Amino acid sequence: MSFSDLFARWVALIGGTALQVRRLTGGSPEPAWGGAPAIPPAKSQGLIPTLKMPTARGWDSGQTPIAAPGLKVNAFATGLDHPRWIEVLPNGDVLVAEATSRDRPPRSVFDYAMVSTMRRAAAMGASANRITLLRDSDGDGVAETREIFLKDQNQPFGMALQGDTFYVGNTDGLVAFAYTAGTNSITGPGRKLATFKPDGHWTRSLLLSPDGRKLYAGVGSLSNIAEDGMEVEEGRAAIYEIDLATGASRIFAGGLRNAVGMAWEPHTGALWTVVNERDGLGDETPPDYLTSVQDGGFYGWPYCYWGQTVDDRVPQDHAMVAKAITPDYALGGHTASLGLCWVPAGTLPGFPDGMAIGQHGSWNRSKLSGYKLVFVPFESGRPTGPPRDILSGFLAPDERESYGRPVGVTLGADRRSLLMADDVGNVIWRVTSQ
């Protein structure tokens, strides 16, 4: 056992004792979900961080997640290397971005504890840095063809195809490649359209505008609460809008600590995103969230959260706090909601219009949260009602091991299924009617 593993276990032991003290003094808060969540007052964790993360185990042969009643799940593809994001091409080919957080030297004792914990959970290591093509030629719901579609990228994540151009969101920028319909691979050089600061929250999700003229890119913060200063955070914690004809880019909305999945709500035409909020203030404080995104809007980070609740750990800018927008729908504390997909009514039996959300799962709270593929119903362009599970069962009953962790989710080519990436199980799961 390495020193890093021993240190992670020591931190978990010390942190566990601190957790028991916090539970005795503060109780267990109700999950902060919905449009009007009960968010507990902030309680700084101080020098002893809450670090609880299951050891990555993977799935046994024949084992699958648990599908909601009326649904079934099967492995569309297995044996991938940290699959994170999915793009379905017009011809039905499925592209999967394989990448992970790069191992790095810790910056502090707290950071060392976090990095050690992430390594044990298989959430950090060598990144495959490629995009793989999967093809289900016979339509049986299992991919028979697997090819390396694009290699030697820099932590690729988001993907988009417009006409004969394929776009990749690498951690350090947006790159465009020439694409031929039906090809199994891209070998030509890429052309960088926009540059992003790498590291920190490294994922760069992409979403085309409905008319295909613009591309939206999520760029997360470097740090938790700008503890290294705002200068290094310039141009981060934002969603960018890139004009594909001119290459011009601008910040569409800011104050979004780590906006990952994005989707269009088709009835109103609004852009929606899921955002991972800050750490270190308690199990449910503040919650991650699902929100519509206003052009020019500011959503609080790092100064405040859930509207204008000030984070007193951060040097304040009162003018920025005053204009912070309250998100639409809370998704629970530290659920690490990453994937987002609009699901039209009728895609899955018994599910109305709504959003499917891949919750990667917590690492920094006393009771694990997330580790599910959930559904939030919509009505008249807004979230309505409580969430529902689509897939669960990603954790061992004692929470010590994880079989898998949900990430990206999208509609299948048949428009009657969902595909979801699982970066611990190294699987693409397919969900359909039973």
Rosetta blueprint (number, residue, H / E / L):
1 M L
2 S L
3 F H
4 S H
5 D H
6 L H
7 F H
8 A H
9 R H
10 W H
11 V H
12 A H
13 L H
14 I H
15 G H
16 G H
17 T H
18 A H
19 L H
20 Q H
21 V H
22 R H
23 R H
24 L H
25 T H
26 G H
27 G L
28 S L
29 P L
30 E L
31 P L
32 A L
33 W E
34 G E
35 G L
36 A L
37 P L
38 A L
39 I L
40 P L
41 P L
42 A L
43 K L
44 S L
45 Q L
46 G L
47 L L
48 I L
49 P L
50 T L
51 L L
52 K L
53 M L
54 P L
55 T E
56 A E
57 R L
58 G L
59 W L
60 D L
61 S L
62 G L
63 Q L
64 T L
65 P L
66 I E
67 A E
68 A L
69 P L
70 G L
71 L E
72 K E
73 V E
74 N E
75 A E
76 F E
77 A E
78 T L
79 G L
80 L L
81 D L
82 H L
83 P E
84 R E
85 W E
86 I E
87 E E
88 V E
89 L L
90 P L
91 N L
92 G L
93 D L
94 V E
95 L E
96 V E
97 A E
98 E E
99 A L
100 T L
101 S E
102 R E
103 D L
104 R L
105 P L
106 P L
107 R L
108 S L
109 V H
110 F H
111 D H
112 Y H
113 A H
114 M H
115 V H
116 S H
117 T H
118 M H
119 R H
120 R H
121 A L
122 A L
123 A L
124 M E
125 G E
126 A L
127 S L
128 A L
129 N L
130 R E
131 I E
132 T E
133 L E
134 L E
135 R E
136 D L
137 S L
138 D L
139 G L
140 D L
141 G L
142 V L
143 A L
144 E L
145 T E
146 R E
147 E E
148 I E
149 F E
150 L E
151 K L
152 D L
153 Q L
154 N L
155 Q L
156 P L
157 F L
158 G L
159 M E
160 A E
161 L E
162 Q E
163 G L
164 D L
165 T E
166 F E
167 Y E
168 V E
169 G E
170 N E
171 T L
172 D L
173 G E
174 L E
175 V E
176 A E
177 F E
178 A E
179 Y L
180 T L
181 A L
182 G L
183 T L
184 N L
185 S L
186 I L
187 T L
188 G L
189 P L
190 G L
191 R E
192 K E
193 L E
194 A E
195 T E
196 F L
197 K L
198 P L
199 D L
200 G L
201 H L
202 W L
203 T L
204 R L
205 S L
206 L E
207 L E
208 L E
209 S L
210 P L
211 D L
212 G L
213 R L
214 K E
215 L E
216 Y E
217 A E
218 G E
219 V E
220 G L
221 S L
222 L L
223 S L
224 N L
225 I L
226 A L
227 E L
228 D L
229 G L
230 M L
231 E L
232 V L
233 E L
234 E L
235 G L
236 R L
237 A L
238 A E
239 I E
240 Y E
241 E E
242 I E
243 D E
244 L L
245 A L
246 T L
247 G L
248 A L
249 S E
250 R E
251 I E
252 F E
253 A E
254 G E
255 G L
256 L L
257 R L
258 N L
259 A E
260 V E
261 G E
262 M E
263 A E
264 W E
265 E E
266 P L
267 H L
268 T L
269 G L
270 A E
271 L E
272 W E
273 T E
274 V E
275 V E
276 N L
277 E L
278 R L
279 D L
280 G L
281 L L
282 G L
283 D L
284 E L
285 T L
286 P L
287 P E
288 D E
289 Y E
290 L E
291 T E
292 S E
293 V L
294 Q L
295 D L
296 G L
297 G L
298 F E
299 Y L
300 G L
301 W L
302 P L
303 Y L
304 C E
305 Y E
306 W L
307 G L
308 Q L
309 T E
310 V E
311 D L
312 D L
313 R L
314 V L
315 P L
316 Q L
317 D L
318 H H
319 A H
320 M H
321 V H
322 A H
323 K L
324 A L
325 I L
326 T L
327 P L
328 D L
329 Y E
330 A E
331 L E
332 G E
333 G E
334 H L
335 T L
336 A L
337 S E
338 L E
339 G E
340 L E
341 C E
342 W E
343 V E
344 P L
345 A L
346 G L
347 T L
348 L L
349 P L
350 G L
351 F L
352 P L
353 D L
354 G E
355 M E
356 A E
357 I E
358 G E
359 Q E
360 H L
361 G L
362 S L
363 W L
364 N L
365 R L
366 S L
367 K L
368 L L
369 S L
370 G L
371 Y L
372 K E
373 L E
374 V E
375 F E
376 V E
377 P E
378 F E
379 E E
380 S L
381 G L
382 R E
383 P E
384 T L
385 G L
386 P L
387 P L
388 R E
389 D E
390 I E
391 L E
392 S E
393 G L
394 F L
395 L E
396 A L
397 P L
398 D L
399 E L
400 R L
401 E E
402 S E
403 Y L
404 G L
405 R L
406 P E
407 V E
408 G E
409 V E
410 T E
411 L E
412 G L
413 A L
414 D L
415 R L
416 R L
417 S L
418 L E
419 L E
420 M E
421 A E
422 D E
423 D L
424 V L
425 G L
426 N L
427 V E
428 I E
429 W E
430 R E
431 V E
432 T E
433 S E
434 Q L
